[in-house]
Amino acid sequence: MADQLTAAGKALAVLGTFTRDRPSQSLSQIANRTGLALSTTHRVVTELAQWGALERTDEGDWHIGLRLWEVGSVCPRGQILRDVALPYMQDLYEVTHENIQLAVREGTEMVFVERIAGHRSVELRTMVGARHPLLGTAMGMVLLAYAPNEIREAVLAGPMDRHTPHTVTDPKTLRAMLAQTRRATCAVNDRQFQDHTVGVAAPVRLGEHGDVEAALGIVVAGQTGAAVRQLRHPVLAAARAISNVLGQRAGTR
């Protein structure tokens, strides 16, 4: 039961009720979603607010505080990757003027850690810090293609959302697509997540031949043929450059 949680567990339960779809909540809503007594919820929320993890709105609701964002922003896994990748992402944007994204795998999902979007680029549903299933995007396909076998099997055996009429949900077809991604060292997502966008992504490694640490991707308005194929080369080049610098930092050839 929720009231049997440790003090840390109760604090984490409270923080876990906040999502991008639910950024602001009342005290009673937090209590209902955690299963904690209202008095317990009030105490936990007050302590979190005193530390800066939560802040109160003028209307009396609660949202995530700036201090929690500051702590999360120094996560080594994301910070080092972002520091290395951002200059190359900026170069890729200058060449293409399209949406450039960087994501890492977390279990059977991916988390977006950086993004550059131009005011003339196609509008995206993704944002930094957001989680997304590995299936349905070029970046997710790259991360899944190089994931441990048990992760691939878990994803292919689980439920698959059909975002558009073009979304592939057949496990046999997906296995073939993942194998092709590994052979080509890149993936192309043709309107599988949004029916008006196409994505191209490549793996970012820890050195030239190291483990895949992330996926670098570009998303453009729906188009096929030569226009998309031309994007493969700059994306691969940027991903290789990021990989080399990450390898140098880790002392890996």
C-alpha positions as CSV (number, residue, x, y, z in Angstrom):
1,M,0.0,0.0,0.0
2,A,1.1,3.6,-0.7
3,D,1.2,4.5,3.0
4,Q,3.7,1.7,3.6
5,L,6.2,3.4,1.4
6,T,9.4,4.8,2.8
7,A,9.7,8.6,3.0
8,A,11.8,8.6,-0.2
9,G,9.2,6.3,-1.9
10,K,6.4,8.7,-1.0
11,A,8.4,11.7,-2.4
12,L,9.1,9.8,-5.6
13,A,5.5,8.7,-5.9
14,V,4.4,12.3,-5.7
15,L,6.9,13.4,-8.3
16,G,5.9,10.5,-10.5
17,T,2.3,11.8,-10.8
18,F,3.5,14.8,-12.9
19,T,3.7,14.2,-16.7
20,R,3.8,16.3,-19.8
21,D,0.0,15.8,-20.2
22,R,-0.5,16.6,-16.5
23,P,2.1,19.3,-15.6
24,S,-0.1,20.9,-12.9
25,Q,-2.2,19.3,-10.2
26,S,-4.1,20.1,-7.1
27,L,-3.2,18.5,-3.8
28,S,-6.2,16.2,-3.9
29,Q,-5.4,15.0,-7.4
30,I,-1.9,14.1,-6.3
31,A,-3.3,12.3,-3.3
32,N,-5.7,10.3,-5.4
33,R,-3.0,9.4,-7.9
34,T,-0.5,8.3,-5.3
35,G,-3.0,6.6,-3.0
36,L,-1.5,8.5,-0.1
37,A,-3.7,10.0,2.6
38,L,-4.4,13.7,2.0
39,S,-2.5,14.7,5.2
40,T,0.5,12.6,4.1
41,T,0.4,14.1,0.7
42,H,0.3,17.6,2.1
43,R,3.4,16.9,4.2
44,V,5.4,15.4,1.4
45,V,4.4,18.2,-1.1
46,T,5.3,20.8,1.5
47,E,8.8,19.3,2.0
48,L,9.3,19.0,-1.7
49,A,8.3,22.6,-2.2
50,Q,10.7,23.8,0.6
51,W,13.6,22.1,-1.3
52,G,12.5,23.5,-4.6
53,A,11.3,20.3,-6.3
54,L,7.7,21.6,-6.5
55,E,6.3,25.1,-6.9
56,R,2.8,26.4,-6.3
57,T,0.8,28.3,-9.0
58,D,-1.3,31.4,-8.3
59,E,-4.4,29.2,-8.5
60,G,-3.1,27.0,-5.7
61,D,-2.1,24.0,-7.9
62,W,1.4,22.4,-7.9
63,H,4.0,21.9,-10.7
64,I,7.6,20.7,-11.0
65,G,10.0,23.3,-9.5
66,L,13.1,24.8,-11.2
67,R,15.5,23.1,-8.8
68,L,14.5,19.7,-9.9
69,W,15.1,20.7,-13.5
70,E,18.5,22.0,-12.5
71,V,19.4,18.7,-10.9
72,G,18.2,16.6,-13.8
73,S,20.1,18.7,-16.3
74,V,23.5,17.5,-14.9
75,C,22.8,13.8,-15.5
76,P,26.2,12.6,-16.9
77,R,24.7,10.3,-19.5
78,G,22.8,13.1,-21.1
79,Q,25.0,16.0,-20.4
80,I,28.2,14.6,-22.0
81,L,26.3,13.3,-25.0
82,R,24.6,16.7,-25.5
83,D,27.8,18.7,-25.1
84,V,29.6,16.6,-27.7
85,A,26.6,16.2,-30.1
86,L,25.2,19.8,-30.2
87,P,27.9,21.4,-32.4
88,Y,27.4,18.7,-35.0
89,M,23.7,18.9,-34.7
90,Q,23.9,22.6,-35.4
91,D,26.1,22.0,-38.4
92,L,23.5,19.4,-39.7
93,Y,20.8,22.0,-39.2
94,E,22.7,24.6,-41.1
95,V,23.0,22.2,-44.0
96,T,19.4,21.1,-44.1
97,H,17.3,23.6,-42.1
98,E,15.2,20.6,-40.9
99,N,14.4,19.2,-37.4
100,I,17.5,17.5,-35.8
101,Q,17.0,15.2,-32.8
102,L,19.1,13.1,-30.5
103,A,17.7,10.3,-28.4
104,V,18.9,7.5,-26.1
105,R,17.3,4.2,-25.2
106,E,15.9,3.6,-21.7
107,G,14.6,0.1,-21.4
108,T,12.0,-0.5,-24.1
109,E,11.5,3.3,-24.7
110,M,13.6,6.1,-26.0
111,V,14.2,9.5,-24.4
112,F,14.8,12.7,-26.4
113,V,17.9,14.5,-25.0
114,E,18.4,17.3,-27.5
115,R,16.5,18.9,-30.4
116,I,17.0,21.7,-32.9
117,A,13.9,22.9,-34.7
118,G,13.7,25.7,-37.3
119,H,10.8,28.0,-37.6
120,R,10.2,26.7,-41.2
121,S,10.7,23.0,-40.2
122,V,7.8,20.6,-40.1
123,E,6.0,20.7,-36.7
124,L,6.9,17.7,-34.4
125,R,5.1,16.1,-31.5
126,T,8.3,15.3,-29.7
127,M,10.3,17.4,-27.2
128,V,13.4,17.2,-25.1
129,G,12.8,14.9,-22.1
130,A,9.8,13.2,-23.6
131,R,9.6,9.4,-23.8
132,H,8.5,7.5,-26.8
133,P,8.1,3.8,-27.8
134,L,11.0,2.5,-29.9
135,L,8.7,1.5,-32.8
136,G,7.3,4.0,-35.2
137,T,10.3,6.3,-35.7
138,A,13.7,6.1,-37.5
139,M,15.5,6.9,-34.3
140,G,13.6,4.2,-32.4
141,M,14.4,1.7,-35.1
142,V,18.1,2.5,-34.8
143,L,18.1,2.1,-31.1
144,L,16.1,-1.1,-31.3
145,A,18.3,-2.6,-34.0
146,Y,21.4,-2.3,-31.8
147,A,19.6,-3.1,-28.5
148,P,20.2,-6.4,-26.7
149,N,18.2,-9.3,-28.1
150,E,16.0,-9.5,-25.0
151,I,14.9,-5.9,-25.5
152,R,14.1,-6.5,-29.2
153,E,12.1,-9.6,-28.3
154,A,10.2,-7.7,-25.6
155,V,9.3,-4.9,-27.9
156,L,8.3,-7.2,-30.8
157,A,6.2,-9.3,-28.5
158,G,4.4,-6.4,-26.9
159,P,1.5,-4.2,-28.0
160,M,2.3,-1.9,-30.9
161,D,0.5,1.3,-31.5
162,R,-0.6,2.1,-35.1
163,H,0.0,5.8,-35.4
164,T,-0.8,6.1,-39.1
165,P,-1.9,3.8,-41.9
166,H,1.8,3.4,-42.8
167,T,2.8,2.2,-39.3
168,V,4.4,-1.3,-39.5
169,T,3.2,-3.6,-36.7
170,D,4.0,-7.1,-38.2
171,P,6.8,-8.6,-36.2
172,K,8.3,-10.5,-39.2
173,T,8.4,-7.4,-41.3
174,L,9.9,-5.4,-38.4
175,R,12.7,-8.0,-37.9
176,A,13.6,-7.6,-41.5
177,M,13.6,-3.8,-41.2
178,L,15.9,-4.0,-38.1
179,A,18.3,-6.3,-39.9
180,Q,18.4,-3.8,-42.8
181,T,19.0,-1.0,-40.4
182,R,22.1,-2.8,-39.1
183,R,23.4,-3.5,-42.6
184,A,22.8,0.1,-43.8
185,T,23.8,1.6,-40.4
186,C,20.8,3.9,-40.8
187,A,17.0,3.8,-40.8
188,V,14.3,5.5,-42.8
189,N,10.9,6.0,-41.3
190,D,8.3,6.7,-44.0
191,R,5.2,8.3,-42.4
192,Q,4.9,5.7,-39.7
193,F,4.6,8.2,-36.8
194,Q,3.0,11.2,-38.5
195,D,1.4,10.8,-41.9
196,H,3.2,13.9,-43.3
197,T,6.8,13.3,-42.1
198,V,9.8,11.1,-43.0
199,G,12.7,10.5,-40.7
200,V,16.3,9.4,-41.3
201,A,18.5,8.3,-38.4
202,A,21.9,6.8,-37.7
203,P,23.6,5.3,-34.6
204,V,25.9,7.3,-32.4
205,R,28.6,5.0,-30.9
206,L,31.3,5.2,-28.2
207,G,34.1,5.4,-30.8
208,E,34.1,4.1,-34.3
209,H,33.2,0.6,-33.5
210,G,31.9,0.9,-29.9
211,D,28.5,0.3,-28.4
212,V,25.6,2.4,-29.7
213,E,25.0,5.2,-27.2
214,A,22.3,7.2,-29.0
215,A,20.5,7.8,-32.3
216,L,20.8,11.0,-34.3
217,G,17.9,11.8,-36.6
218,I,16.4,14.3,-39.0
219,V,12.7,14.7,-39.7
220,V,11.4,16.4,-42.8
221,A,8.0,16.9,-44.5
222,G,6.8,13.8,-46.2
223,Q,8.8,13.1,-49.3
224,T,10.4,10.0,-50.8
225,G,13.1,9.1,-53.3
226,A,16.2,11.1,-54.0
227,A,15.4,13.9,-51.5
228,V,15.3,11.5,-48.6
229,R,18.3,9.5,-49.8
230,Q,20.4,12.7,-50.0
231,L,19.8,13.2,-46.2
232,R,21.4,9.8,-45.4
233,H,24.9,11.1,-46.1
234,P,24.9,14.2,-43.9
235,V,23.2,12.3,-41.0
236,L,25.7,9.4,-41.2
237,A,28.6,11.9,-41.3
238,A,27.4,13.8,-38.3
239,A,26.8,10.6,-36.3
240,R,30.3,9.3,-37.1
241,A,31.8,12.6,-36.1
242,I,29.9,12.6,-32.7
243,S,31.0,8.9,-32.2
244,N,34.6,9.7,-32.8
245,V,34.6,12.5,-30.2
246,L,32.8,10.4,-27.7
247,G,35.4,7.7,-28.3
248,Q,38.3,10.1,-27.8
249,R,36.8,11.3,-24.5
250,A,36.5,7.7,-23.4
251,G,40.0,6.8,-24.6
252,T,38.5,4.4,-27.2
253,R,39.8,4.1,-30.7
